[in-house]
Amino acid sequence: NGEQGKAFPLTETDRVDQAYRENGFNIYISDQISLNRSLPDIRHANNYNSSLKSFGSHIARADEASCKTKLYAEKLPNTSIIIPFHNEGWSSLLRTVHSVLNRSPPQLIAEVILVDDFSDK
């Protein structure tokens, strides 16, 4: 192998090790995970911070409503979502974009901007 310019086949272990060195996590496994994967709802059932917070004209205790049941104003401004990356593995970057789009109310997203911070690969 490698003779006459033929590719030298890497073992699966070699590919996993190389991918981990390049990305700092196992991109080989990341590439096997769906871009549209399901995720559990990890919001706390209760806020544990009892400090006072101001919400417009309403002052409420932060623990007055749980994260899962908290009600927000019906009309919120839209926003730009900026995702900077540097030499990021494509599967993890694309999964991030999919998560943002799938889990954010569409009317709140003005745009999603990916900023390549001088990647060299």
N, CA, C and O atoms as CSV, one atom per row, in Angstrom:
chain,resi,resn,atom,element,x,y,z
A,1,ASN,N,N,0.838,-1.192,0.000
A,1,ASN,CA,C,0.000,0.000,0.000
A,1,ASN,C,C,0.874,1.244,0.000
A,1,ASN,O,O,1.946,1.261,0.605
A,2,GLY,N,N,0.421,2.259,-0.667
A,2,GLY,CA,C,1.213,3.464,-0.825
A,2,GLY,C,C,2.089,3.410,-2.062
A,2,GLY,O,O,2.593,4.436,-2.519
A,3,GLU,N,N,2.274,2.197,-2.612
A,3,GLU,CA,C,3.087,2.046,-3.816
A,3,GLU,C,C,2.352,2.617,-5.025
A,3,GLU,O,O,1.122,2.596,-5.077
A,4,GLN,N,N,3.091,3.113,-5.971
A,4,GLN,CA,C,2.549,3.663,-7.207
A,4,GLN,C,C,1.534,4.774,-6.937
A,4,GLN,O,O,0.614,4.987,-7.727
A,5,GLY,N,N,1.706,5.477,-5.819
A,5,GLY,CA,C,0.840,6.605,-5.490
A,5,GLY,C,C,-0.522,6.215,-4.974
A,5,GLY,O,O,-1.393,7.069,-4.806
A,6,LYS,N,N,-0.721,4.908,-4.716
A,6,LYS,CA,C,-2.011,4.469,-4.200
A,6,LYS,C,C,-2.152,4.888,-2.740
A,6,LYS,O,O,-1.183,4.917,-1.982
A,7,ALA,N,N,-3.393,5.210,-2.373
A,7,ALA,CA,C,-3.668,5.641,-0.999
A,7,ALA,C,C,-3.320,4.535,-0.018
A,7,ALA,O,O,-3.502,3.349,-0.295
A,8,PHE,N,N,-2.825,4.943,1.106
A,8,PHE,CA,C,-2.554,3.988,2.185
A,8,PHE,C,C,-3.781,3.959,3.076
A,8,PHE,O,O,-4.100,4.963,3.712
A,9,PRO,N,N,-4.475,2.833,3.138
A,9,PRO,CA,C,-5.731,2.806,3.908
A,9,PRO,C,C,-5.478,2.912,5.404
A,9,PRO,O,O,-4.629,2.217,5.962
A,10,LEU,N,N,-6.236,3.799,6.038
A,10,LEU,CA,C,-6.159,3.942,7.487
A,10,LEU,C,C,-7.124,2.955,8.131
A,10,LEU,O,O,-8.204,2.683,7.606
A,11,THR,N,N,-6.717,2.436,9.259
A,11,THR,CA,C,-7.644,1.599,10.010
A,11,THR,C,C,-8.682,2.507,10.653
A,11,THR,O,O,-8.484,3.719,10.727
A,12,GLU,N,N,-9.771,1.939,11.111
A,12,GLU,CA,C,-10.798,2.743,11.779
A,12,GLU,C,C,-10.205,3.439,12.999
A,12,GLU,O,O,-10.534,4.593,13.270
A,13,THR,N,N,-9.346,2.761,13.727
A,13,THR,CA,C,-8.702,3.351,14.905
A,13,THR,C,C,-7.845,4.544,14.505
A,13,THR,O,O,-7.849,5.573,15.181
A,14,ASP,N,N,-7.099,4.403,13.389
A,14,ASP,CA,C,-6.278,5.517,12.894
A,14,ASP,C,C,-7.141,6.718,12.529
A,14,ASP,O,O,-6.786,7.856,12.839
A,15,ARG,N,N,-8.290,6.467,11.862
A,15,ARG,CA,C,-9.185,7.567,11.470
A,15,ARG,C,C,-9.760,8.269,12.693
A,15,ARG,O,O,-9.846,9.497,12.725
A,16,VAL,N,N,-10.154,7.492,13.697
A,16,VAL,CA,C,-10.708,8.074,14.923
A,16,VAL,C,C,-9.643,8.918,15.621
A,16,VAL,O,O,-9.922,10.041,16.041
A,17,ASP,N,N,-8.434,8.390,15.748
A,17,ASP,CA,C,-7.340,9.126,16.408
A,17,ASP,C,C,-7.006,10.412,15.665
A,17,ASP,O,O,-6.818,11.460,16.283
A,18,GLN,N,N,-6.932,10.331,14.336
A,18,GLN,CA,C,-6.624,11.515,13.528
A,18,GLN,C,C,-7.721,12.562,13.675
A,18,GLN,O,O,-7.430,13.745,13.850
A,19,ALA,N,N,-8.964,12.140,13.606
A,19,ALA,CA,C,-10.087,13.069,13.726
A,19,ALA,C,C,-10.095,13.734,15.093
A,19,ALA,O,O,-10.378,14.928,15.199
A,20,TYR,N,N,-9.788,12.976,16.140
A,20,TYR,CA,C,-9.765,13.554,17.482
A,20,TYR,C,C,-8.648,14.593,17.602
A,20,TYR,O,O,-8.846,15.654,18.194
A,21,ARG,N,N,-7.487,14.290,17.046
A,21,ARG,CA,C,-6.369,15.253,17.094
A,21,ARG,C,C,-6.731,16.544,16.354
A,21,ARG,O,O,-6.373,17.632,16.807
A,22,GLU,N,N,-7.422,16.440,15.243
A,22,GLU,CA,C,-7.757,17.612,14.431
A,22,GLU,C,C,-8.865,18.458,15.037
A,22,GLU,O,O,-8.875,19.672,14.835
A,23,ASN,N,N,-9.795,17.865,15.771
A,23,ASN,CA,C,-10.979,18.592,16.218
A,23,ASN,C,C,-11.102,18.742,17.728
A,23,ASN,O,O,-11.895,19.560,18.194
A,24,GLY,N,N,-10.356,17.992,18.488
A,24,GLY,CA,C,-10.463,18.083,19.952
A,24,GLY,C,C,-11.651,17.302,20.491
A,24,GLY,O,O,-11.914,17.337,21.693
A,25,PHE,N,N,-12.370,16.599,19.628
A,25,PHE,CA,C,-13.440,15.697,20.020
A,25,PHE,C,C,-13.554,14.662,18.908
A,25,PHE,O,O,-12.895,14.778,17.875
A,26,ASN,N,N,-14.361,13.685,19.114
A,26,ASN,CA,C,-14.430,12.588,18.161
A,26,ASN,C,C,-15.347,12.938,16.986
A,26,ASN,O,O,-16.535,12.615,16.994
A,27,ILE,N,N,-14.780,13.598,15.983
A,27,ILE,CA,C,-15.558,14.012,14.814
A,27,ILE,C,C,-16.022,12.795,14.022
A,27,ILE,O,O,-17.048,12.851,13.344
A,28,TYR,N,N,-15.287,11.712,14.101
A,28,TYR,CA,C,-15.687,10.486,13.413
A,28,TYR,C,C,-17.061,10.038,13.907
A,28,TYR,O,O,-17.926,9.680,13.108
A,29,ILE,N,N,-17.257,10.058,15.214
A,29,ILE,CA,C,-18.556,9.716,15.783
A,29,ILE,C,C,-19.560,10.829,15.481
A,29,ILE,O,O,-20.716,10.549,15.165
A,30,SER,N,N,-19.129,12.084,15.575
A,30,SER,CA,C,-20.021,13.210,15.295
A,30,SER,C,C,-20.601,13.106,13.891
A,30,SER,O,O,-21.769,13.427,13.670
A,31,ASP,N,N,-19.783,12.657,12.943
A,31,ASP,CA,C,-20.255,12.517,11.561
A,31,ASP,C,C,-21.346,11.454,11.433
A,31,ASP,O,O,-22.097,11.457,10.457
A,32,GLN,N,N,-21.442,10.550,12.403
A,32,GLN,CA,C,-22.446,9.484,12.355
A,32,GLN,C,C,-23.777,9.925,12.966
A,32,GLN,O,O,-24.789,9.248,12.788
A,33,ILE,N,N,-23.788,11.053,13.684
A,33,ILE,CA,C,-24.990,11.537,14.374
A,33,ILE,C,C,-25.799,12.419,13.429
A,33,ILE,O,O,-25.245,13.251,12.710
A,34,SER,N,N,-27.099,12.229,13.439
A,34,SER,CA,C,-27.993,12.994,12.567
A,34,SER,C,C,-27.865,14.498,12.819
A,34,SER,O,O,-27.688,14.935,13.957
A,35,LEU,N,N,-27.957,15.277,11.749
A,35,LEU,CA,C,-27.969,16.733,11.896
A,35,LEU,C,C,-29.243,17.184,12.593
A,35,LEU,O,O,-29.244,18.212,13.270
A,36,ASN,N,N,-30.308,16.444,12.441
A,36,ASN,CA,C,-31.598,16.770,13.049
A,36,ASN,C,C,-31.875,15.885,14.259
A,36,ASN,O,O,-32.981,15.366,14.408
A,37,ARG,N,N,-30.903,15.714,15.099
A,37,ARG,CA,C,-31.087,14.805,16.235
A,37,ARG,C,C,-32.053,15.389,17.256
A,37,ARG,O,O,-32.209,16.605,17.365
A,38,SER,N,N,-32.685,14.511,17.990
A,38,SER,CA,C,-33.565,14.962,19.067
A,38,SER,C,C,-32.735,15.158,20.322
A,38,SER,O,O,-31.728,14.481,20.526
A,39,LEU,N,N,-33.159,16.076,21.146
A,39,LEU,CA,C,-32.468,16.370,22.400
A,39,LEU,C,C,-33.484,16.454,23.521
A,39,LEU,O,O,-34.623,16.863,23.296
A,40,PRO,N,N,-33.089,16.072,24.728
A,40,PRO,CA,C,-34.012,16.208,25.853
A,40,PRO,C,C,-34.149,17.675,26.248
A,40,PRO,O,O,-33.259,18.483,25.982
A,41,ASP,N,N,-35.249,18.006,26.874
A,41,ASP,CA,C,-35.458,19.360,27.404
A,41,ASP,C,C,-34.726,19.433,28.732
A,41,ASP,O,O,-35.155,18.822,29.711
A,42,ILE,N,N,-33.628,20.173,28.776
A,42,ILE,CA,C,-32.795,20.204,29.983
A,42,ILE,C,C,-33.024,21.445,30.845
A,42,ILE,O,O,-32.262,21.711,31.775
A,43,ARG,N,N,-34.078,22.200,30.530
A,43,ARG,CA,C,-34.355,23.363,31.365
A,43,ARG,C,C,-34.723,22.898,32.771
A,43,ARG,O,O,-35.390,21.879,32.952
A,44,HIS,N,N,-34.275,23.664,33.755
A,44,HIS,CA,C,-34.584,23.330,35.146
A,44,HIS,C,C,-36.082,23.437,35.404
A,44,HIS,O,O,-36.760,24.316,34.871
A,45,ALA,N,N,-36.573,22.540,36.216
A,45,ALA,CA,C,-37.981,22.597,36.608
A,45,ALA,C,C,-38.252,23.857,37.420
A,45,ALA,O,O,-39.343,24.423,37.344
A,46,ASN,N,N,-37.280,24.293,38.185
A,46,ASN,CA,C,-37.399,25.518,38.981
A,46,ASN,C,C,-36.130,26.334,38.852
A,46,ASN,O,O,-35.034,25.788,38.725
A,47,ASN,N,N,-36.291,27.652,38.887
A,47,ASN,CA,C,-35.125,28.526,38.999
A,47,ASN,C,C,-34.708,28.521,40.459
A,47,ASN,O,O,-35.559,28.597,41.345
A,48,TYR,N,N,-33.429,28.435,40.718
A,48,TYR,CA,C,-32.961,28.370,42.095
A,48,TYR,C,C,-32.517,29.738,42.610
A,48,TYR,O,O,-32.231,29.889,43.798
A,49,ASN,N,N,-32.459,30.711,41.745
A,49,ASN,CA,C,-32.042,32.051,42.133
A,49,ASN,C,C,-33.271,32.841,42.600
A,49,ASN,O,O,-34.232,33.001,41.847
A,50,SER,N,N,-33.236,33.321,43.813
A,50,SER,CA,C,-34.408,34.029,44.320
A,50,SER,C,C,-34.229,35.544,44.287
A,50,SER,O,O,-34.963,36.269,44.959
A,51,SER,N,N,-33.261,36.025,43.511
A,51,SER,CA,C,-33.063,37.463,43.436
A,51,SER,C,C,-34.211,38.113,42.674
A,51,SER,O,O,-34.918,37.462,41.905
A,52,LEU,N,N,-34.377,39.404,42.903
A,52,LEU,CA,C,-35.444,40.130,42.210
A,52,LEU,C,C,-34.994,40.476,40.800
A,52,LEU,O,O,-33.845,40.864,40.587
A,53,LYS,N,N,-35.880,40.339,39.856
A,53,LYS,CA,C,-35.597,40.676,38.460
A,53,LYS,C,C,-36.694,41.617,37.978
A,53,LYS,O,O,-37.839,41.525,38.422
A,54,SER,N,N,-36.345,42.514,37.074
A,54,SER,CA,C,-37.329,43.424,36.514
A,54,SER,C,C,-37.651,42.986,35.094
A,54,SER,O,O,-36.745,42.807,34.280
A,55,PHE,N,N,-38.930,42.811,34.789
A,55,PHE,CA,C,-39.387,42.460,33.459
A,55,PHE,C,C,-40.323,43.564,32.993
A,55,PHE,O,O,-41.539,43.461,33.152
A,56,GLY,N,N,-39.762,44.612,32.421
A,56,GLY,CA,C,-40.573,45.758,31.995
A,56,GLY,C,C,-41.186,46.407,33.213
A,56,GLY,O,O,-40.468,46.835,34.117
A,57,SER,N,N,-42.504,46.487,33.250
A,57,SER,CA,C,-43.181,47.113,34.382
A,57,SER,C,C,-43.471,46.111,35.489
A,57,SER,O,O,-44.022,46.482,36.526
A,58,HIS,N,N,-43.115,44.865,35.289
A,58,HIS,CA,C,-43.401,43.812,36.265
A,58,HIS,C,C,-42.113,43.407,36.971
A,58,HIS,O,O,-41.142,43.020,36.321
A,59,ILE,N,N,-42.102,43.493,38.267
A,59,ILE,CA,C,-40.963,43.017,39.046
A,59,ILE,C,C,-41.374,41.694,39.662
A,59,ILE,O,O,-42.389,41.600,40.352
A,60,ALA,N,N,-40.572,40.676,39.404
A,60,ALA,CA,C,-40.923,39.342,39.878
A,60,ALA,C,C,-39.700,38.679,40.474
A,60,ALA,O,O,-38.561,39.012,40.146
A,61,ARG,N,N,-39.959,37.747,41.344
A,61,ARG,CA,C,-38.872,36.929,41.846
A,61,ARG,C,C,-38.469,35.988,40.717
A,61,ARG,O,O,-39.322,35.497,39.977
A,62,ALA,N,N,-37.180,35.740,40.587
A,62,ALA,CA,C,-36.704,34.863,39.521
A,62,ALA,C,C,-37.233,33.452,39.686
A,62,ALA,O,O,-37.343,32.713,38.708
A,63,ASP,N,N,-37.565,33.064,40.926
A,63,ASP,CA,C,-38.061,31.704,41.134
A,63,ASP,C,C,-39.588,31.637,41.093
A,63,ASP,O,O,-40.177,30.613,41.440
A,64,GLU,N,N,-40.228,32.729,40.669
A,64,GLU,CA,C,-41.680,32.779,40.621
A,64,GLU,C,C,-42.251,31.781,39.611
A,64,GLU,O,O,-43.316,31.208,39.841
A,65,ALA,N,N,-41.561,31.576,38.516
A,65,ALA,CA,C,-42.006,30.618,37.500
A,65,ALA,C,C,-40.828,29.740,37.105
A,65,ALA,O,O,-39.690,30.206,37.046
A,66,SER,N,N,-41.101,28.486,36.838
A,66,SER,CA,C,-40.011,27.611,36.416
A,66,SER,C,C,-39.616,27.955,34.987
A,66,SER,O,O,-40.376,28.596,34.260
A,67,CYS,N,N,-38.442,27.532,34.597
A,67,CYS,CA,C,-37.972,27.793,33.229
A,67,CYS,C,C,-38.932,27.217,32.196
A,67,CYS,O,O,-39.145,27.816,31.142
A,68,LYS,N,N,-39.509,26.059,32.493
A,68,LYS,CA,C,-40.381,25.391,31.528
A,68,LYS,C,C,-41.752,26.051,31.415
A,68,LYS,O,O,-42.414,25.931,30.384
A,69,THR,N,N,-42.179,26.741,32.459
A,69,THR,CA,C,-43.521,27.320,32.437
A,69,THR,C,C,-43.518,28.841,32.365
A,69,THR,O,O,-44.580,29.462,32.319
A,70,LYS,N,N,-42.351,29.437,32.355
A,70,LYS,CA,C,-42.247,30.898,32.316
A,70,LYS,C,C,-42.912,31.438,31.045
A,70,LYS,O,O,-42.694,30.908,29.955
A,71,LEU,N,N,-43.703,32.466,31.182
A,71,LEU,CA,C,-44.360,33.094,30.043
A,71,LEU,C,C,-43.589,34.351,29.649
A,71,LEU,O,O,-43.127,35.106,30.505
A,72,TYR,N,N,-43.461,34.558,28.367
A,72,TYR,CA,C,-42.744,35.714,27.852
A,72,TYR,C,C,-43.718,36.577,27.067
A,72,TYR,O,O,-44.801,36.127,26.692
A,73,ALA,N,N,-43.331,37.798,26.826
A,73,ALA,CA,C,-44.164,38.701,26.033
A,73,ALA,C,C,-44.426,38.062,24.676
A,73,ALA,O,O,-43.561,37.384,24.122
A,74,GLU,N,N,-45.622,38.283,24.147
A,74,GLU,CA,C,-45.963,37.687,22.857
A,74,GLU,C,C,-45.162,38.303,21.723
A,74,GLU,O,O,-44.811,37.619,20.761
A,75,LYS,N,N,-44.875,39.583,21.833
A,75,LYS,CA,C,-44.128,40.255,20.773
A,75,LYS,C,C,-42.725,40.560,21.273
A,75,LYS,O,O,-42.526,41.453,22.097
A,76,LEU,N,N,-41.775,39.821,20.774
A,76,LEU,CA,C,-40.371,40.038,21.107
A,76,LEU,C,C,-39.634,40.458,19.840
A,76,LEU,O,O,-40.029,40.066,18.742
A,77,PRO,N,N,-38.573,41.246,19.972
A,77,PRO,CA,C,-37.824,41.647,18.776
A,77,PRO,C,C,-37.078,40.443,18.194
A,77,PRO,O,O,-36.700,39.519,18.915
A,78,ASN,N,N,-36.876,40.476,16.884
A,78,ASN,CA,C,-36.081,39.403,16.299
A,78,ASN,C,C,-34.598,39.697,16.512
A,78,ASN,O,O,-34.225,40.795,16.926
A,79,THR,N,N,-33.774,38.718,16.228
A,79,THR,CA,C,-32.356,38.870,16.528
A,79,THR,C,C,-31.510,38.191,15.472
A,79,THR,O,O,-31.971,37.300,14.759
A,80,SER,N,N,-30.281,38.622,15.384
A,80,SER,CA,C,-29.290,37.964,14.537
A,80,SER,C,C,-28.520,36.989,15.421
A,80,SER,O,O,-28.127,37.325,16.538
A,81,ILE,N,N,-28.314,35.808,14.921
A,81,ILE,CA,C,-27.555,34.796,15.648
A,81,ILE,C,C,-26.221,34.654,14.943
A,81,ILE,O,O,-26.162,34.318,13.760
A,82,ILE,N,N,-25.150,34.914,15.680
A,82,ILE,CA,C,-23.808,34.884,15.110
A,82,ILE,C,C,-23.061,33.695,15.707
A,82,ILE,O,O,-22.928,33.577,16.925
A,83,ILE,N,N,-22.579,32.820,14.834
A,83,ILE,CA,C,-21.858,31.629,15.266
A,83,ILE,C,C,-20.432,31.707,14.712
A,83,ILE,O,O,-20.203,31.422,13.537
A,84,PRO,N,N,-19.478,32.094,15.562
A,84,PRO,CA,C,-18.084,32.097,15.107
A,84,PRO,C,C,-17.521,30.677,15.169
A,84,PRO,O,O,-17.894,29.899,16.046
A,85,PHE,N,N,-16.636,30.345,14.254
A,85,PHE,CA,C,-15.998,29.030,14.284
A,85,PHE,C,C,-14.598,29.121,13.695
A,85,PHE,O,O,-14.291,30.001,12.890
A,86,HIS,N,N,-13.763,28.183,14.123
A,86,HIS,CA,C,-12.391,28.092,13.629
A,86,HIS,C,C,-12.041,26.614,13.472
A,86,HIS,O,O,-12.003,25.869,14.451
A,87,ASN,N,N,-11.789,26.204,12.252
A,87,ASN,CA,C,-11.435,24.810,11.953
A,87,ASN,C,C,-12.424,23.823,12.570
A,87,ASN,O,O,-12.035,22.751,13.034
A,88,GLU,N,N,-13.672,24.186,12.570
A,88,GLU,CA,C,-14.712,23.342,13.172
A,88,GLU,C,C,-15.034,22.165,12.265
A,88,GLU,O,O,-15.025,22.293,11.041
A,89,GLY,N,N,-15.315,21.031,12.867
A,89,GLY,CA,C,-15.789,19.890,12.092
A,89,GLY,C,C,-17.149,20.235,11.499
A,89,GLY,O,O,-18.004,20.790,12.189
A,90,TRP,N,N,-17.355,19.908,10.226
A,90,TRP,CA,C,-18.588,20.317,9.550
A,90,TRP,C,C,-19.839,19.731,10.187
A,90,TRP,O,O,-20.864,20.406,10.280
A,91,SER,N,N,-19.761,18.483,10.623
A,91,SER,CA,C,-20.975,17.880,11.185
A,91,SER,C,C,-21.413,18.599,12.454
A,91,SER,O,O,-22.608,18.816,12.654
A,92,SER,N,N,-20.479,18.968,13.306
A,92,SER,CA,C,-20.875,19.668,14.535
A,92,SER,C,C,-21.354,21.086,14.240
A,92,SER,O,O,-22.281,21.571,14.889
A,93,LEU,N,N,-20.739,21.751,13.278
A,93,LEU,CA,C,-21.171,23.094,12.900
A,93,LEU,C,C,-22.572,23.053,12.280
A,93,LEU,O,O,-23.429,23.866,12.629
A,94,LEU,N,N,-22.802,22.124,11.377
A,94,LEU,CA,C,-24.124,22.014,10.758
A,94,LEU,C,C,-25.184,21.590,11.766
A,94,LEU,O,O,-26.332,22.027,11.677
A,95,ARG,N,N,-24.816,20.747,12.718
A,95,ARG,CA,C,-25.773,20.340,13.753
A,95,ARG,C,C,-26.146,21.545,14.626
A,95,ARG,O,O,-27.293,21.664,15.057
A,96,THR,N,N,-25.192,22.426,14.884
A,96,THR,CA,C,-25.476,23.651,15.635
A,96,THR,C,C,-26.485,24.519,14.887
A,96,THR,O,O,-27.443,25.015,15.479
A,97,VAL,N,N,-26.268,24.699,13.592
A,97,VAL,CA,C,-27.192,25.510,12.781
A,97,VAL,C,C,-28.580,24.875,12.776
A,97,VAL,O,O,-29.583,25.567,12.952
A,98,HIS,N,N,-28.637,23.570,12.576
A,98,HIS,CA,C,-29.935,22.876,12.591
A,98,HIS,C,C,-30.630,23.052,13.938
A,98,HIS,O,O,-31.836,23.292,13.987
A,99,SER,N,N,-29.880,22.934,15.024
A,99,SER,CA,C,-30.473,23.095,16.360
A,99,SER,C,C,-31.040,24.492,16.551
A,99,SER,O,O,-32.140,24.651,17.082
A,100,VAL,N,N,-30.297,25.502,16.121
A,100,VAL,CA,C,-30.771,26.884,16.237
A,100,VAL,C,C,-32.070,27.057,15.454
A,100,VAL,O,O,-33.036,27.621,15.968
A,101,LEU,N,N,-32.094,26.577,14.227
A,101,LEU,CA,C,-33.273,26.749,13.384
A,101,LEU,C,C,-34.459,25.910,13.866
A,101,LEU,O,O,-35.603,26.357,13.793
A,102,ASN,N,N,-34.196,24.715,14.351
A,102,ASN,CA,C,-35.277,23.823,14.777
A,102,ASN,C,C,-35.855,24.169,16.146
A,102,ASN,O,O,-36.999,23.820,16.438
A,103,ARG,N,N,-35.078,24.850,16.986
A,103,ARG,CA,C,-35.514,25.061,18.361
A,103,ARG,C,C,-35.797,26.521,18.701
A,103,ARG,O,O,-36.102,26.852,19.847
A,104,SER,N,N,-35.694,27.384,17.704
A,104,SER,CA,C,-35.973,28.801,17.923
A,104,SER,C,C,-37.241,29.184,17.182
A,104,SER,O,O,-37.457,28.732,16.057
A,105,PRO,N,N,-38.086,30.010,17.792
A,105,PRO,CA,C,-39.264,30.478,17.062
A,105,PRO,C,C,-38.820,31.239,15.806
A,105,PRO,O,O,-38.045,32.190,15.910
A,106,PRO,N,N,-39.295,30.838,14.634
A,106,PRO,CA,C,-38.824,31.448,13.383
A,106,PRO,C,C,-38.990,32.963,13.341
A,106,PRO,O,O,-38.163,33.660,12.754
A,107,GLN,N,N,-40.054,33.477,13.956
A,107,GLN,CA,C,-40.286,34.926,13.912
A,107,GLN,C,C,-39.237,35.698,14.723
A,107,GLN,O,O,-39.131,36.917,14.591
A,108,LEU,N,N,-38.470,35.005,15.552
A,108,LEU,CA,C,-37.448,35.686,16.353
A,108,LEU,C,C,-36.076,35.682,15.688
A,108,LEU,O,O,-35.161,36.356,16.162
A,109,ILE,N,N,-35.920,34.936,14.600
A,109,ILE,CA,C,-34.621,34.865,13.924
A,109,ILE,C,C,-34.622,35.791,12.718
A,109,ILE,O,O,-35.349,35.563,11.752
A,110,ALA,N,N,-33.808,36.829,12.777
A,110,ALA,CA,C,-33.654,37.714,11.618
A,110,ALA,C,C,-32.686,37.083,10.623
A,110,ALA,O,O,-32.903,37.126,9.412
A,111,GLU,N,N,-31.620,36.498,11.153
A,111,GLU,CA,C,-30.603,35.884,10.305
A,111,GLU,C,C,-29.689,35.031,11.164
A,111,GLU,O,O,-29.593,35.224,12.376
A,112,VAL,N,N,-29.024,34.092,10.525
A,112,VAL,CA,C,-27.981,33.295,11.164
A,112,VAL,C,C,-26.708,33.562,10.373
A,112,VAL,O,O,-26.653,33.326,9.166
A,113,ILE,N,N,-25.699,34.049,11.056
A,113,ILE,CA,C,-24.447,34.413,10.402
A,113,ILE,C,C,-23.352,33.484,10.918
A,113,ILE,O,O,-23.115,33.398,12.123
A,114,LEU,N,N,-22.690,32.795,10.001
A,114,LEU,CA,C,-21.539,31.966,10.349
A,114,LEU,C,C,-20.290,32.767,10.035
A,114,LEU,O,O,-20.122,33.247,8.914
A,115,VAL,N,N,-19.415,32.913,11.018
A,115,VAL,CA,C,-18.192,33.694,10.848
A,115,VAL,C,C,-17.004,32.759,10.979
A,115,VAL,O,O,-16.728,32.236,12.059
A,116,ASP,N,N,-16.307,32.554,9.881
A,116,ASP,CA,C,-15.116,31.716,9.872
A,116,ASP,C,C,-13.948,32.551,10.397
A,116,ASP,O,O,-13.527,33.512,9.754
A,117,ASP,N,N,-13.437,32.183,11.551
A,117,ASP,CA,C,-12.371,32.936,12.205
A,117,ASP,C,C,-10.995,32.447,11.714
A,117,ASP,O,O,-10.186,31.941,12.492
A,118,PHE,N,N,-10.759,32.611,10.423
A,118,PHE,CA,C,-9.484,32.317,9.768
A,118,PHE,C,C,-9.115,30.836,9.851
A,118,PHE,O,O,-7.985,30.484,10.187
A,119,SER,N,N,-10.084,29.977,9.540
A,119,SER,CA,C,-9.785,28.543,9.470
A,119,SER,C,C,-8.747,28.282,8.402
A,119,SER,O,O,-8.681,28.988,7.396
A,120,ASP,N,N,-7.938,27.265,8.627
A,120,ASP,CA,C,-6.912,26.938,7.644
A,120,ASP,C,C,-7.060,25.508,7.115
A,120,ASP,O,O,-6.109,24.939,6.579
A,121,LYS,N,N,-8.227,24.946,7.264
A,121,LYS,CA,C,-8.449,23.613,6.676
A,121,LYS,C,C,-9.768,23.602,5.947
A,121,LYS,O,O,-10.150,22.580,5.379
